[in-house]
């Protein structure tokens, strides 16, 4: 059953984890190196990875004898660390910076559909209905596409200070989300 509350919670959680707005400085740098970012290709590749992991992630975990609640607790720790990165400006997770691979690497993976996003998708499965998670994923893919298409305009509109404030704000939100996921899955 579709739930607006769940869809909003999932959409906002993924939006904060993907941090496409906070990634604008990285995306602008990549666009300068590549000359062009194919927004459609990057969005489709990201969506493919997220939806594949959404459907195959749980059977894969079962193969490894790991339940979704344990994965959610581990995922909440990853989300917590990502939130700390955003607030403190310290990079714990290192990404590849190979501009030759185009819009797929590093934009689709690991920037948009990286380990934090995939972990979050699995963590969300412990607390939300599947159709609401899929809707949240699709809404985020739409946001990713719009941001990639309007990259130059958004950068001029927000400025460096605006981008920094948004990144810190979403970092705090991620910390709260991580605590909630951890708390709801640790007592099982």
Secondary structure, 3 states (H helix, E strand, C coil): CCCHHHHHHHHHHHHHHHCCCCCHHHHHHHHHHHCCCCHHHHHHHHHHHHHHHHHHHHHHHHHCCCCHHHHHHHHHHHHHHHHHHHHHCCCCCCCCCCHHHCHHHHHHHHHHCCHHHHHHHHHHCCCCCHHHHHHHHHHHHHHHHHHHHCHHHHHHHHHHHHHHHHHHHHHHHHHHHHHHHHHHHHCC
